[in-house]
Amino acid sequence: MTFTELGKRIFEQAIADYHVTDSVDTPIQNPYPLKSIEYYLYLKNWIDTVQWHFEDIIRDPQINPTEALSLKRRIDKSNQDRTDLVELIDSYFLDKYKDIKPNPDAIINTESPAWAIDRLSILALKIYHMQQETERTDTTSEHRTACQAKLNVLLEQRKDLSEAIDQLITDIEAGRKYMKVYKQMKMYNDPALNPVLYGGK
């Protein structure tokens, strides 16, 4: 099983588990051993799935402004959790391949494995929800046909992205590429860097 095949299976499992209740307040019940890569992949997609539904809810034109502000705070925290987890997954790869000596002509990739996997997790959600649109009975056949065309593109995109991720991992293992991870260093959540939080004007 390739890494992306494992990721696809776990992402689909997390999405299915979430939709048992379909509630952003459902506590996560991660079935994998703590700190295993499977645990991190499940947690990653669970965060993405909950945030997907946060983003749906906050676009309700009738949402109460107080509730919207509270939800915005939850979205901000979710974004930070997502970033932290991507960096944690990259740390897993860095540790796994720490003894690989890159070839003299090894090159760096445009993005790290974990940020590519982040895109794969989001694609799993797009595919799930677009599939739902193709199966709706309360809309027109034109809507379903259009959504099927979009679904076909998403499936092709997942295939291409999966192949690219697996190739990147193979290249790292063979020393043809090397990892170099930069922390995101987001400033707006840091009370020492956000002028609004530290009192600057």
Buried (B, 14 or more C-beta within 10 A) or exposed (E): EEBBEEBBEBBBBBBEBBBEEEEBEBEEEBEBEEEEBBBBBBBBBBBBBBBBBBEEBBEEEEEEEEEBEEBEEBBEEBBBBBBEBBBBBBEBBBEBBEEBEBEEEBEEBEBBBBBBBBBBBBBBBBBBBBBEBBEEEEEEEEEBEEBBEBBEEBBEBBEEBBEBBBEBBEBBEEBBBBBEBEEEEEEEEEEEEEEEEEEEE
